[in-house]
């Protein structure tokens, strides 16, 4: 993590490169971009979680169906 002296040097270089008027606009656009990135990341994580939950529910349904079919087959064989 940069200390105060390093941060001052970075700020001075930024002022020299971009000018004092453009720094607030640059900071605002950087903040907006970070917010959009975080929203996108959260949406992807939510979709992955839904896919995992959906896959687990489908797997449970399939095992229930398999066991009922096995019971029916055994009953038919006994008869």
The first five atom37 places (N, CA, C, CB, O) and aatype in JSON, in Angstrom:
{
  "aatype": [20, 20, 20, 20, 20, 20, 20, 20, 20, 20, 20, 20, 20, 20, 20, 20, 20, 20, 20, 20, 20, 20, 20, 20, 20, 20, 20, 20, 20, 20, 20, 20, 20, 20, 20, 20, 20, 20, 20, 20, 20, 20, 20, 20, 20, 20, 20, 20, 20, 20, 20, 20, 20, 20, 20, 20, 20, 20, 20, 20, 20, 20, 20, 20, 20, 20, 20, 20, 20, 20, 20, 20, 20, 20, 20, 20, 20, 20, 20],
  "atom_mask": [
    [1, 1, 1, 1, 1],
    [1, 1, 1, 1, 1],
    [1, 1, 1, 1, 1],
    [1, 1, 1, 1, 1],
    [1, 1, 1, 1, 1],
    [1, 1, 1, 1, 1],
    [1, 1, 1, 1, 1],
    [1, 1, 1, 1, 1],
    [1, 1, 1, 1, 1],
    [1, 1, 1, 1, 1],
    [1, 1, 1, 1, 1],
    [1, 1, 1, 1, 1],
    [1, 1, 1, 1, 1],
    [1, 1, 1, 1, 1],
    [1, 1, 1, 1, 1],
    [1, 1, 1, 1, 1],
    [1, 1, 1, 1, 1],
    [1, 1, 1, 1, 1],
    [1, 1, 1, 1, 1],
    [1, 1, 1, 1, 1],
    [1, 1, 1, 1, 1],
    [1, 1, 1, 1, 1],
    [1, 1, 1, 1, 1],
    [1, 1, 1, 1, 1],
    [1, 1, 1, 1, 1],
    [1, 1, 1, 1, 1],
    [1, 1, 1, 1, 1],
    [1, 1, 1, 1, 1],
    [1, 1, 1, 1, 1],
    [1, 1, 1, 1, 1],
    [1, 1, 1, 1, 1],
    [1, 1, 1, 1, 1],
    [1, 1, 1, 1, 1],
    [1, 1, 1, 1, 1],
    [1, 1, 1, 1, 1],
    [1, 1, 1, 1, 1],
    [1, 1, 1, 1, 1],
    [1, 1, 1, 1, 1],
    [1, 1, 1, 1, 1],
    [1, 1, 1, 1, 1],
    [1, 1, 1, 1, 1],
    [1, 1, 1, 1, 1],
    [1, 1, 1, 1, 1],
    [1, 1, 1, 1, 1],
    [1, 1, 1, 1, 1],
    [1, 1, 1, 1, 1],
    [1, 1, 1, 1, 1],
    [1, 1, 1, 1, 1],
    [1, 1, 1, 1, 1],
    [1, 1, 1, 1, 1],
    [1, 1, 1, 1, 1],
    [1, 1, 1, 1, 1],
    [1, 1, 1, 1, 1],
    [1, 1, 1, 1, 1],
    [1, 1, 1, 1, 1],
    [1, 1, 1, 1, 1],
    [1, 1, 1, 1, 1],
    [1, 1, 1, 1, 1],
    [1, 1, 1, 1, 1],
    [1, 1, 1, 1, 1],
    [1, 1, 1, 1, 1],
    [1, 1, 1, 1, 1],
    [1, 1, 1, 1, 1],
    [1, 1, 1, 1, 1],
    [1, 1, 1, 1, 1],
    [1, 1, 1, 1, 1],
    [1, 1, 1, 1, 1],
    [1, 1, 1, 1, 1],
    [1, 1, 1, 1, 1],
    [1, 1, 1, 1, 1],
    [1, 1, 1, 1, 1],
    [1, 1, 1, 1, 1],
    [1, 1, 1, 1, 1],
    [1, 1, 1, 1, 1],
    [1, 1, 1, 1, 1],
    [1, 1, 1, 1, 1],
    [1, 1, 1, 1, 1],
    [1, 1, 1, 1, 1],
    [1, 1, 1, 1, 1]
  ],
  "atom_positions": [
    [[0.84, -1.18, 0.0], [0.0, 0.0, 0.0], [0.89, 1.24, 0.0], [-0.96, 0.0, 1.22], [1.78, 1.38, 0.84]],
    [[0.65, 2.15, -0.95], [1.5, 3.34, -1.0], [1.25, 4.27, 0.19], [1.26, 4.1, -2.32], [0.12, 4.4, 0.67]],
    [[2.32, 4.89, 0.65], [2.23, 5.84, 1.76], [1.81, 7.21, 1.27], [3.57, 5.93, 2.49], [1.48, 7.39, 0.1]],
    [[1.81, 8.18, 2.18], [1.36, 9.53, 1.84], [2.28, 10.2, 0.83], [1.26, 10.38, 3.09], [1.81, 10.91, -0.07]],
    [[3.58, 9.99, 0.96], [4.52, 10.62, 0.03], [4.32, 10.08, -1.38], [5.98, 10.38, 0.49], [4.31, 10.84, -2.35]],
    [[4.15, 8.77, -1.48], [3.93, 8.17, -2.79], [2.62, 8.65, -3.41], [3.94, 6.64, -2.69], [2.54, 8.9, -4.61]],
    [[1.58, 8.76, -2.58], [0.28, 9.23, -3.07], [0.38, 10.68, -3.57], [-0.8, 9.13, -1.96], [-0.24, 11.03, -4.58]],
    [[1.16, 11.52, -2.9], [1.33, 12.91, -3.34], [2.06, 12.96, -4.68], [2.12, 13.73, -2.28], [1.7, 13.76, -5.55]],
    [[3.06, 12.12, -4.85], [3.79, 12.08, -6.11], [2.85, 11.62, -7.24], [5.02, 11.14, -6.01], [2.86, 12.19, -8.33]],
    [[2.06, 10.59, -6.97], [1.11, 10.11, -7.97], [0.1, 11.2, -8.33], [0.38, 8.86, -7.46], [-0.21, 11.39, -9.5]],
    [[-0.42, 11.91, -7.32], [-1.37, 13.0, -7.57], [-0.73, 14.12, -8.38], [-1.9, 13.56, -6.23], [-1.36, 14.67, -9.28]],
    [[0.5, 14.46, -8.08], [1.22, 15.5, -8.83], [1.39, 15.09, -10.29], [2.6, 15.79, -8.18], [1.18, 15.9, -11.2]],
    [[1.77, 13.84, -10.51], [1.93, 13.35, -11.89], [0.59, 13.38, -12.63], [2.51, 11.93, -11.9], [0.54, 13.75, -13.8]],
    [[-0.5, 12.99, -11.93], [-1.82, 13.01, -12.54], [-2.22, 14.43, -12.93], [-2.86, 12.4, -11.6], [-2.78, 14.64, -14.0]],
    [[-1.95, 15.39, -12.06], [-2.28, 16.79, -12.36], [-1.48, 17.27, -13.56], [-2.01, 17.7, -11.14], [-2.02, 17.97, -14.42]],
    [[-0.21, 16.9, -13.64], [0.62, 17.32, -14.77], [0.15, 16.67, -16.07], [2.09, 16.97, -14.5], [0.15, 17.32, -17.12]],
    [[-0.25, 15.4, -16.01], [-0.67, 14.7, -17.22], [-2.05, 15.12, -17.71], [-0.65, 13.22, -16.98], [-2.24, 15.38, -18.9]],
    [[-3.01, 15.19, -16.79], [-4.39, 15.4, -17.19], [-4.89, 16.82, -16.99], [-5.28, 14.47, -16.45], [-5.86, 17.23, -17.62]],
    [[-4.26, 17.57, -16.14], [-4.72, 18.91, -15.84], [-5.71, 18.86, -14.69], [-5.37, 19.56, -17.07], [-6.39, 17.86, -14.48]],
    [[-5.79, 19.95, -13.94], [-6.64, 19.99, -12.74], [-8.12, 19.89, -13.08], [-6.38, 21.26, -11.95], [-8.9, 19.39, -12.27]],
    [[-8.52, 20.36, -14.25], [-9.94, 20.35, -14.61], [-10.45, 18.95, -14.96], [-10.18, 21.29, -15.78], [-11.62, 18.65, -14.74]],
    [[-9.6, 18.12, -15.5], [-10.04, 16.8, -15.98], [-10.01, 15.72, -14.9], [-9.18, 16.38, -17.13], [-10.62, 14.67, -15.08]],
    [[-9.32, 15.94, -13.81], [-9.19, 14.91, -12.78], [-10.55, 14.54, -12.17], [-8.24, 15.38, -11.68], [-10.81, 13.34, -12.02]],
    [[-11.42, 15.48, -11.8], [-12.72, 15.06, -11.25], [-13.55, 14.25, -12.26], [-13.52, 16.29, -10.82], [-14.22, 13.28, -11.88]],
    [[-13.51, 14.64, -13.53], [-14.23, 13.88, -14.55], [-13.66, 12.48, -14.69], [-14.18, 14.61, -15.9], [-14.41, 11.51, -14.84]],
    [[-12.34, 12.37, -14.65], [-11.68, 11.07, -14.75], [-12.04, 10.19, -13.55], [-10.15, 11.25, -14.84], [-12.3, 9.0, -13.72]],
    [[-12.05, 10.76, -12.36], [-12.4, 10.01, -11.15], [-13.86, 9.56, -11.21], [-12.16, 10.87, -9.89], [-14.17, 8.43, -10.83]],
    [[-14.74, 10.41, -11.68], [-16.16, 10.07, -11.78], [-16.38, 8.92, -12.77], [-16.98, 11.3, -12.21], [-17.11, 7.98, -12.48]],
    [[-15.75, 9.01, -13.93], [-15.92, 7.96, -14.92], [-15.3, 6.64, -14.45], [-15.3, 8.38, -16.25], [-15.82, 5.57, -14.76]],
    [[-14.2, 6.72, -13.71], [-13.6, 5.5, -13.16], [-14.53, 4.86, -12.13], [-12.23, 5.83, -12.52], [-14.68, 3.64, -12.11]],
    [[-15.14, 5.67, -11.29], [-16.09, 5.16, -10.3], [-17.3, 4.52, -10.95], [-16.54, 6.28, -9.38], [-17.76, 3.46, -10.51]],
    [[-17.83, 5.14, -12.0], [-18.97, 4.58, -12.72], [-18.61, 3.25, -13.38], [-19.48, 5.56, -13.78], [-19.39, 2.3, -13.35]],
    [[-17.42, 3.18, -13.96], [-16.98, 1.94, -14.59], [-16.83, 0.82, -13.56], [-15.65, 2.16, -15.34], [-17.19, -0.32, -13.82]],
    [[-16.29, 1.15, -12.39], [-16.16, 0.15, -11.34], [-17.52, -0.33, -10.86], [-15.35, 0.71, -10.17], [-17.69, -1.51, -10.57]],
    [[-18.49, 0.58, -10.76], [-19.84, 0.21, -10.36], [-20.49, -0.73, -11.36], [-20.7, 1.46, -10.19], [-21.13, -1.71, -10.98]],
    [[-20.34, -0.43, -12.65], [-20.89, -1.29, -13.7], [-20.24, -2.67, -13.68], [-20.7, -0.65, -15.07], [-20.91, -3.68, -13.87]],
    [[-18.95, -2.7, -13.46], [-18.23, -3.97, -13.39], [-18.75, -4.81, -12.23], [-16.72, -3.74, -13.25], [-18.95, -6.02, -12.37]],
    [[-18.96, -4.17, -11.08], [-19.42, -4.9, -9.91], [-20.85, -5.41, -10.13], [-19.37, -4.01, -8.67], [-21.16, -6.53, -9.72]],
    [[-21.72, -4.63, -10.77], [-23.07, -5.09, -11.08], [-23.03, -6.32, -11.98], [-23.89, -3.98, -11.74], [-23.76, -7.29, -11.75]],
    [[-22.2, -6.27, -12.99], [-22.07, -7.4, -13.91], [-21.55, -8.64, -13.21], [-21.16, -7.04, -15.05], [-22.02, -9.74, -13.47]],
    [[-20.6, -8.47, -12.33], [-20.04, -9.59, -11.58], [-21.09, -10.21, -10.68], [-18.83, -9.13, -10.75], [-21.18, -11.44, -10.58]],
    [[-21.89, -9.38, -10.02], [-22.95, -9.89, -9.15], [-24.01, -10.65, -9.94], [-23.6, -8.74, -8.37], [-24.51, -11.67, -9.49]],
    [[-24.35, -10.15, -11.13], [-25.33, -10.84, -11.97], [-24.82, -12.21, -12.4], [-25.66, -9.98, -13.21], [-25.57, -13.19, -12.4]],
    [[-23.56, -12.28, -12.77], [-22.99, -13.56, -13.19], [-22.97, -14.54, -12.02], [-21.56, -13.37, -13.76], [-23.31, -15.71, -12.18]],
    [[-22.58, -14.07, -10.84], [-22.56, -14.93, -9.66], [-23.96, -15.44, -9.34], [-21.98, -14.19, -8.45], [-24.14, -16.6, -8.97]],
    [[-24.96, -14.56, -9.47], [-26.34, -14.94, -9.2], [-26.82, -16.0, -10.2], [-27.27, -13.71, -9.24], [-27.48, -16.96, -9.81]],
    [[-26.5, -15.83, -11.47], [-26.89, -16.8, -12.48], [-26.22, -18.15, -12.24], [-26.53, -16.29, -13.88], [-26.86, -19.2, -12.39]],
    [[-24.94, -18.15, -11.85], [-24.25, -19.4, -11.56], [-24.89, -20.11, -10.36], [-22.76, -19.13, -11.29], [-25.03, -21.33, -10.36]],
    [[-25.26, -19.33, -9.35], [-25.9, -19.93, -8.17], [-27.26, -20.52, -8.54], [-26.06, -18.88, -7.06], [-27.61, -21.6, -8.06]],
    [[-28.01, -19.83, -9.39], [-29.31, -20.36, -9.84], [-29.11, -21.64, -10.64], [-30.06, -19.31, -10.68], [-29.9, -22.58, -10.51]],
    [[-28.08, -21.68, -11.46], [-27.81, -22.88, -12.24], [-27.45, -24.05, -11.33], [-26.68, -22.63, -13.25], [-27.9, -25.17, -11.56]],
    [[-26.66, -23.79, -10.29], [-26.29, -24.85, -9.34], [-27.52, -25.35, -8.6], [-25.24, -24.34, -8.34], [-27.71, -26.55, -8.43]],
    [[-28.37, -24.41, -8.14], [-29.58, -24.8, -7.41], [-30.54, -25.55, -8.32], [-30.27, -23.56, -6.83], [-31.15, -26.53, -7.88]],
    [[-30.68, -25.13, -9.55], [-31.55, -25.8, -10.51], [-31.05, -27.19, -10.83], [-31.66, -24.98, -11.78], [-31.86, -28.12, -10.95]],
    [[-29.76, -27.37, -10.97], [-29.18, -28.68, -11.27], [-29.37, -29.64, -10.11], [-27.69, -28.55, -11.59], [-29.62, -30.83, -10.32]],
    [[-29.27, -29.15, -8.88], [-29.45, -30.01, -7.71], [-30.9, -30.44, -7.6], [-29.0, -29.27, -6.43], [-31.18, -31.59, -7.25]],
    [[-31.85, -29.53, -7.9], [-33.27, -29.88, -7.83], [-33.62, -30.89, -8.91], [-34.14, -28.61, -7.98], [-34.39, -31.82, -8.65]],
    [[-33.08, -30.73, -10.11], [-33.36, -31.68, -11.19], [-32.78, -33.05, -10.87], [-32.79, -31.17, -12.52], [-33.39, -34.06, -11.19]],
    [[-31.62, -33.1, -10.24], [-31.01, -34.36, -9.86], [-31.85, -35.08, -8.81], [-29.59, -34.13, -9.33], [-31.96, -36.31, -8.86]],
    [[-32.45, -34.35, -7.88], [-33.29, -34.96, -6.85], [-34.56, -35.51, -7.49], [-33.65, -33.93, -5.75], [-35.01, -36.6, -7.12]],
    [[-35.15, -34.78, -8.44], [-36.35, -35.26, -9.13], [-36.06, -36.54, -9.9], [-36.89, -34.19, -10.09], [-36.88, -37.46, -9.89]],
    [[-34.92, -36.62, -10.54], [-34.55, -37.79, -11.34], [-34.38, -39.01, -10.44], [-33.26, -37.52, -12.13], [-34.78, -40.11, -10.83]],
    [[-33.8, -38.85, -9.27], [-33.62, -39.99, -8.39], [-34.95, -40.48, -7.85], [-32.69, -39.64, -7.24], [-35.12, -41.68, -7.64]],
    [[-35.9, -39.59, -7.62], [-37.24, -39.98, -7.16], [-37.94, -40.78, -8.24], [-38.07, -38.75, -6.78], [-38.58, -41.8, -7.95]],
    [[-37.83, -40.33, -9.48], [-38.45, -41.04, -10.58], [-37.83, -42.42, -10.75], [-38.33, -40.24, -11.88], [-38.55, -43.39, -10.96]],
    [[-36.52, -42.51, -10.65], [-35.84, -43.79, -10.8], [-36.29, -44.79, -9.74], [-34.33, -43.6, -10.73], [-36.5, -45.96, -10.06]],
    [[-36.43, -44.35, -8.5], [-36.81, -45.28, -7.44], [-38.26, -45.74, -7.62], [-36.63, -44.64, -6.07], [-38.57, -46.89, -7.31]],
    [[-39.15, -44.88, -8.1], [-40.54, -45.3, -8.31], [-40.62, -46.27, -9.47], [-41.44, -44.08, -8.56], [-41.43, -47.2, -9.44]],
    [[-39.8, -46.09, -10.51], [-39.8, -47.02, -11.63], [-39.28, -48.38, -11.19], [-38.95, -46.47, -12.78], [-39.77, -49.41, -11.65]],
    [[-38.29, -48.39, -10.3], [-37.74, -49.65, -9.81], [-38.8, -50.4, -9.02], [-36.5, -49.41, -8.94], [-38.9, -51.63, -9.12]],
    [[-39.59, -49.69, -8.22], [-40.65, -50.31, -7.44], [-41.72, -50.92, -8.35], [-41.27, -49.29, -6.5], [-42.19, -52.03, -8.11]],
    [[-42.08, -50.18, -9.4], [-43.08, -50.69, -10.35], [-42.58, -51.94, -11.05], [-43.44, -49.61, -11.4], [-43.33, -52.9, -11.23]],
    [[-41.33, -51.95, -11.45], [-40.74, -53.1, -12.13], [-40.72, -54.3, -11.21], [-39.31, -52.78, -12.62], [-41.03, -55.41, -11.65]],
    [[-40.37, -54.11, -9.95], [-40.34, -55.22, -8.99], [-41.73, -55.76, -8.75], [-39.73, -54.77, -7.67], [-41.89, -56.98, -8.61]],
    [[-42.74, -54.91, -8.71], [-44.11, -55.33, -8.49], [-44.61, -56.14, -9.67], [-45.01, -54.13, -8.24], [-45.28, -57.15, -9.49]],
    [[-44.28, -55.71, -10.88], [-44.7, -56.44, -12.08], [-44.03, -57.81, -12.14], [-44.37, -55.63, -13.35], [-44.66, -58.77, -12.58]],
    [[-42.8, -57.91, -11.72], [-42.06, -59.17, -11.75], [-42.67, -60.18, -10.77], [-40.58, -58.93, -11.42], [-42.76, -61.37, -11.07]],
    [[-43.09, -59.69, -9.6], [-43.68, -60.56, -8.6], [-45.02, -61.1, -9.07], [-43.85, -59.82, -7.28], [-45.38, -62.22, -8.7]],
    [[-45.76, -60.38, -9.84], [-47.09, -60.76, -10.26], [-47.1, -61.78, -11.32], [-47.83, -59.61, -10.7], [-48.17, -62.19, -11.77]]
  ]
}
